[in-house]
Every structure is written in C-alpha cells, then in structure tokens.
C-alpha cells in the first residue's frame, strides 16, 4: 500500500511538471527571445493594446511612435502574440 501511494505521488508530480510547469517555462523562454530580437522599425502592439513602431531601444525599454506621439514603455509590455498576429497580416 505504501509503495502504491508513492507511485501515485510521483505520477501526479510528473503530470504537474509536463502539463503546467514545462509549458510555462517554454513560454517565458519564447518571450525573452522575442524581446531580445526586437529592432528599430518593427511594428508592435503592447499588452495594453497600443499600436506603434519602435523608434528607439535600450536594454529594458523602448520608445514607440504612435499616431498621437511617442511613448516610452518597458520591453516586457510588448505582446508577443498580438505583434506576431499583426505582422502575419502585413
């Protein structure tokens, strides 16, 4: 009975890792690669919905040009999914 309990706990831990933790780690890695691959002139959409084009980049921030002016934002505020969908249409 004791070994069955341990086996069940190991199975639960494996399911937790492969269905919850591993996909989250892959997403974080993908977002970091996306952020480091940004360059001046890229059209982007922020997570809050602002559309713009990158005018300047620093290590942690970006200045984007929008129809109403320039905004300084954190690189992490740029949406991977929405920007990819925007650039797929164009």
C-alpha angles and dihedrals in degrees: 000000000000094000090050090055092050090048091052092049091050090049091051091049091050092050090048091051098045098042102035115017102036097051089048091052090049091051093050090050091048092050092050091050089049092050093049091048095057116115139182111281096031115136110231144173120215123224088253091055105259114146119210151127123258111252100171137007133202128176094275107010141052133203110217129193114226131176089264098046140282126325130193111218139167114261088234089063091068111100115232095197099044093043091050090050091048093051092044090059093049 
